[in-house]
Amino acid sequence: MNKPNPKSYIGLVIILGSVWGLSEAALGMGLRTCASHVSGSIMTGVALFFLASGWMVSKRAFGVFLMVLIASLFKMFDALLLSLPLKHGAIGNPIFAFFMEAAAFLIFVSLFKEKMARKPAGQALLGGLGAVVAVNLFPLVKYATGIPACVVPGTGYPLSLYYIHLAVLSSFVTVPLGFWVGARIEAIETSLIKGQARRKFNTILSPAALIICLVIISLLRLT
């Protein structure tokens, strides 16, 4: 799974990261404090879907973390629109979660044998284990942002751990789907975009996709 991809991948990673950032903003519409009930668990599955897709088109840890940086940029832009500080729980804590999810994903991608990781069952197991590690790391967010993880009302139990089963179950589905989508995107890009067109794709279309997603978020927040 760690073989480098000789093809250009930056453009696809930028597009996937932008769509991920847009989806995070859409799923988190109106969230100014803690994630509501199961929303954080759903977002874990969504994040792992995009990380799996990004891995498939890049085959590099750099591609995965570039997506995390782009998704974090979208969160920061959302903070600007909502007039929230970057260390606010609805901004800083999700960004911390992005990095934990990426770290957990890359750990298991490196541990799984390539043959196993190519099978849907292996990919599902990878997703479930990644979700378990990411969710258990998330309560450490208070040491990074100074804001504790959300807890179940009336208790001190982290909401992320309370709904860990939903994060794992969703990741069983989203990670194999992410691998499949990433492979399809790469195949389409390879067959349709060649030579000079690939260079234009990287320098024009992918930044355009990023800008379009930022505009969509602006419209969602301002309407």
Salt bridges, closest charged atoms under 4 A:
ASP78 OD2 - ARG221 NH2 2.63
GLU114 OE2 - ARG118 NH2 2.59
GLU186 OE1 - LYS59 NZ 3.83
GLU189 OE2 - ARG198 NE 3.02
